[in-house]
Amino acid sequence: MLIDFLPFWIADYLAVWLFVVMTLALMAGFPVTFSMMGVSFLFGLIGLDPTLFNLMPLRMWGIMTNTMLMAVPLFIFMGFVLEKSGLAKDLLETMEELFSNVRGGLAISVMIVGALLGASTGIVGATVVTMGLMSLPTMLKHKYSSSFASGTVAASGTLGQIIPPSLVLLLLGPVMEVSIGDMFVGAVIPGILLVVLYCVFIWVCSFVGNRHVPATKGERVKFSKDFIIKLCRALLPPLFLIIAVLGTIFAGIATPTESGAMGAAGAVLLTVFNGRFSLRLLHDVAKGTIKMTSMVFIIIMGATCFSLVFRGLAGDDLLREFIDSMHLEGWQLIAIVMVFIFLLGFFLDFIEITYIQIPIIAPIVVDYGYDPLWFGIMFAMNLQTSFMTPPFGPSLFYLKSVSPPGVKTTDLYKGIIPFVVIQLLLLCIIAAFPKLVTWLPKVVYG
């Protein structure tokens, strides 16, 4: 083999060089899947017996026949239906009217709508763009500062990373060897706490930050019969989807795949009932679903190729030996891992991190005695934080692409910082009190 002709400082650490070269290729902008597959095949031919690649078709077949991953295109389809049907816009307008008498009510309504959309779709990029198009011009019109308005919208749109049925949690469950139902239930309390902390911060800013948040209240809402009907028409559809998807999973009635099918069918029915269904809409939704699903699965296949070669080169043993040599306490290991994942989130997509880094790191964390469910939620919330942290947060780029001309990039950076601080605070709280994650799954599933 070619490895016999390499110097020891390359041959003995070939798995490390594999990881370094692949990371550099991704950061240089090469296509994700081709980077992972190409680099993995190259290093596999150098350091492994070529017969090892006979295992590759079996690994690929295992992915394509994984019933849990069948839920991915269903949830993506559901999210695209809600995005393109205009149901989200109706919800925002109604919630804005409902909170009109609350200080900072418009910003609070944006945050609540973002949470409901996150719980209905689970697709962060689509939610950020949708919220940016709908709510950012409205907030600027109501005298919110550009920085505060853009920060609020970016934070609300990113809630789909942690609020179930998040695509992150859906893909993370099988990798962590934790049931998707447990992942969804475990994320409920952290997700609710995050929304509450955001809303409290907005309300406080209406008293002390009048330069950014209008202090005046709007007209008191009148709960007339017409308004109650309007509220029900806007609020019940997303609640119906949340109950149909999450309620059936939590109750043990349906698997995540079955509940995804219910959510997809429910989203179409809601569009029909609202008179917004058309063949054009169905075509756009199907096209978007196929593109995103293909992207997800081809990245998973590339990551599978990488993990096969990395383990074949004893990379996991090298990493374990390195960590053991450092004689770390458990909390020190978690802190290092969280910082590492946070930095990776600037440059790599969550799918790549989930299927490349987590299979390597998770077994070591579990060996240190930590609950894999707790670590999975910590990982998801950490990624959510890096997803909206300047200067590389993808959420900020999504929002900037649909922002009015007067909103500068520096406004986005300034506005998102308080919400990033809140995220980090909650991450520390969850680290200190793991039962915030593990308690509810035990209550639901016993």
N, C-alpha and C positions, 0 to 999 in steps of 0.2 A: 504493500500500500504506500501511497505517497507520503504518509505521515512518518514513515521510517527515514525519510530524507530531510525532515525538518529539524531545526535546532530545538533543544529541549524546552526553551522558554515559549515556544509556539506549540509544540507537540503536546506538552503536558497540560496546557491550558487552552486547548483548541475550542472547548465549549465557551470559554470567556471571549475568545476572539470572534466566535460565531455571533454572540450576543452584541458585541461592540460593532461589528461590521453591519449587522442588520439594523441596529438602531441608527447608525450614521446614514445608511441608505434611506431609511424612512424620513429622517430629518432633512435630508437633501431633496426630498420631494419625489422620490421614485414611487411608482404605484405600490400600494401596500402589499397586495397578494403576491405580485411578482417579485418583490423584494424578499419576502419571507420564503417563498418557494425556491427562488433562484439561489439565494445565499445558503439555504439549508441543503439543497442538492449539491452545491459546490463543496461545502464543508463535509457533507456525508461521503462524497466520493474521495475526499482527501483522507478522512480519518476512520471510515467504517467499511465493513465488508459490503459490497454493492447488493448482496442478497437481502440486506436489511430492508431495502426498499420494496421487497415483496410484501411487506406488511402494510404498505401505504394504501392499496386498494381496500383492504379490510377496515382500516381506520376511516377512510372516506365513506365507506358503506355504513359504518356505525353512526356517522353523523347524519347521513341522509335518512336513516331509519329511526332516528331518535324521536319518539313521539312527543317529548316535551318541546323540542324545537319546532314542531309543527304549529305551535301557537304563535310563533313570531310573525308570519305573514298575516295572520288573522288580526292581531292587535295593530299591525301597521295599517291594514285596510280600514279598520275602525277609525283610527286617527285621521287618515286622509279624508274619510267621509265627513267627519265633523268639521275638519278644517275648511273644506271646499263648499259645504252646504250653507254656511252662514249662520248656523245655530249658535256659534260662539259669539257672534256680534250681538245677537238678540240678548244673550245672557249678560254681556257686559253693560248694555244700555239699561237693562232692568235693574241690575245690581247697583249701578251708578245712581239711579233714582231712589232705590231703597236706602242707600247710605248717604243721601243728600244732606241730612241733618246732623251728620257726625263730622267732627273736625277731622280733616284729611280724608273725608269719606270717599272721594273719587279714587285716591291711591289705595285705600283699603279694599274698595270694590275690585280694583285691578288685581290686587294680590289674591283675593278670594276666587275670582274668575280664573286666574292662572292655576290655582290649586285644583279647581274643579276640572279644568281642561287637562291638567296633568293626570288626574285620576280617571279621566275619560279616554285619553289618547296614549299617554306614555311616550310620545315622540317629542323630544325637546326642541330640535331645530324648527319643526313645524309650529310648535306652540310659541316660541320666541318671535318668529316672523308674524304669526297671526296676531299676537298681542301688540307687537310693534305697529302694525298697520292700523289696528282698531283703536288702541288706547293712547299711544304717544301723542298724536296730534290733539286729541281731546284734552289731555293733561296740560299740554302747553297752552291751549286755548283758555283753560281755567286758571292761568297764572302760576302754575307750578314751574320751578326753575328747570332748565334743560337738563342739568346734572341729576337732580332728584327724580325727575320724571323718567329719564332713561335708565337710571339705576333701579327704580321700582319695576319698570317693565321687564328689564333683563332678569331681575331676581324672580319675578313671578313666572316668567316663561321657563326658567330653569328648574322649577319645582317638580317637573315631570321626571327628573332624574331619580328622585327618592320616593315620590308618592306613587304607590302601586295603582295600576299595573305597569310599572316602569319597565321599559325594554332592557335597561341595565340589570334590574333584578331578575327578569325573565331569563336572560342569558347567563347571569352569574350563578343561579341556583345549581344547574347541573355541574358546573365547573367546581363549585365548592362542595358538591355532594350533599346539598341541602335541598329539601323539597321546595318547589316554587311557592306552594301555599305558605310554608313557614317564612319564606323571604318576604312575601307580600304582607303577611300579618305582622311580622317583626318591624316592618317599615312604617306601620300606621302611626304609632305614638311619636317617633322622631319626626315624621312628616307633619303631623298636627302641631307639634311643639314649634317647629320651624315657622309655620304660617302664623301662629300666635305671636311669636317673637317679632316677626316682620311687622305685623299689624300694630303691636304695642309701640314699636319704634316709630312708625309713621304717625301714630296718634300723639306721641310725645313731641315729635318734630313740629307738629302743628302749633304747639305752645312756645317752643324755644327756637324754632327755625323758620320764622315767618318769611325770611328772605327766600326760602326754598318751597315752603308749603303755605298756601293761603290759610289765614287764621279764621276767616269768616265762614260761617255755615251757609248752606243753601236753604232753600225753602223746605219747611217741614213736610215730609211725605204724607199724603192723605191716603189712608187705606180704604179706598173706595172699592166697590165691587169690580169695576173695570181694572183697577190696578192689581187687585188680588188675582184676577184671571190672567192678566199679563205676566205677573210674577210666576204663577204656576206654569204657564206655557213656556217660560224661559228656563225655570229652575228644574222642573220635573224631568225633562229629557236627559240632561247629564246625570241626575240622580238615579234615573231609571237604569242607565247604562252602568253606573258604578255598582248598583245593587245586583244587576244581572251578571256582571263580571266578577266582582269581588265577593259579593254575598254568596254566590253559589260555590265559590272556592272555599271560603271560610266555613260554610255550613257542611262541606264535604259532599255536596250534591253533584258537583261536576269537577272534572280535572281542569287544569289551566288551558289545555287545548280545547276542551268542550266549551269552557266559559269564553274563550276567545272567539269561537264560532258564534256563540250567543251574542257577544258584543258586536261583531261584524254585522250579523243579521239585524240586531236591534238598531244600529246606527242607520242602516238603509231604511228600515221601517219608519224611524223618526223623520228622516228626510222626506219620505213619501207623504207622511201625515202632515208635514209642514208645507207641502206643495212645491218642494224644491228639487225633486228628483227629476233627472233627465238622462238620456243616453250619453250626452256629452259629459256630464258629471261622472257617470259610471266609467266612461272611457278614461278620463283623467285620473280617477282614483285607481283604477286597475293598472294603468301605466306607471303611476308613482309607486304603487305597491310592488310591482314586479322589479322595478329598478332598485328600490331599497332592500327588498328581500334578497335579490341576487348579490348585492354588495355585502350584506351581512354574511351570507353563507360562503361566499368565495373567500372572505377574510377568515372565517372559521376554518376552512380547508387549508389555507396558507399557514395559519397558526398551528394546525394539527401536524403539518409537515415539519414545522420548526420544532415543536415539542418532541417529536419522534427522534429527530437528529440530536437535539440538545441532550435528551436523556441517554441516547446511544453513546454520546461522547462523555457521559458521566458528569454532565453539568450540574445536576441536582446534588450529587455527592460533593462536588467542589464547593458549591454554595453553602451546604450544610457544614462542611469542615471549616469554611471561612468564618461563619457565624459562631460556631462552637469555640473557635480560637479566640474570639473577642470576649468570651465570658460575660455575655450581656445578661442583665436582669430582664424579666419579661416585659416590663413597661418600656425599657430602653429599646428592645427589639421592635415593639409596636410603634414607638415614636419614629425610629429610623425608617421603617416600612411606610408609615403614613407620609413622611416627608418625601420619600422616593416616589411614591404613587402620585402625590400632589404635583411634583415637578414633571413627571411623565405626562400628566394630564394636560400640560401646556402644549405638548408637541404631538401626542398620539391620540387617536380616537379611543373611546372607551371599549370598543369591541376588541381592538388590538391589545390593550392592556389586560382585558379580562381573559383573553385566550393565550397570551404569551407570558405575562409576568405572574398572574395569579396562580396558575398551576404549579409554578416553581416556589412561590412564597407561601401559599396557603398551608401546605403540609408541615412546613417548619413552624408556622404560627400555632397550628393545632397541636404539634408535639410539645410546645411550651405550655399547653394546658388551656388555651383559649377556645371559647365556643366558636365554631365556624359560622354560625348564624350571626352572632355579634360582630365578628370580623367582616362578614359580608356586608352588613349594613354600614359599618364604619367605612369600608372601602367605597361603597356607593355614594355616601355623603361626602367623602373626601374628593371623589371625582367631580361631584356636583360643584364643590367649592372651586376647584381648579378650572372648571368649565366656564366660570364667570369671573376669574381673577385676571386683572390687567398684568402684563400687556398682551398676553396670548390667548385669553379666554375666548373660545369659539362662540359662546353666547353673545359676546360683545360684537363680534364680526357679523353674526346673523342680524343683530339689531341695527347695526350701522348701515347695513345694506338696504334697509327699508325706512331709515330715519328721515325726517324733513331736512332740507338743506341747512337750516340754522343750527342743528345739533352737531357739535364737533366731537371728534374722537376723545378729546380731553374731557368733555362733559360726561361721556360714558364712563371713563376711568374714575373720575371724581365721584360720580353718583353711585357706583357699585361698591366702593370700598366699605361703607358702613354695613352693607348686607353681607359682604365677605367676612367681616369681623363677627357678625352674628352667627354665621355658619361655623366659623372656627370655635366660637364659644360653645355652641351646641355640640360640636364634635368632641370637645373636652368634657362636656357634661355626660355624653354617652359613654366616653371612655371611663369616666369615674363611676358611672352607674349603669352597668351592663343590663340590669333588669328592665331598663326602659325599652330594650329590644327583646329580651328573652321572656318577659313575664306574659305578655298577651298571647303568644303562640302556645304557651303551656295552658293558659286558661281556655283557649279555643279548642285545642286538640288534646288536652289532658296529658 
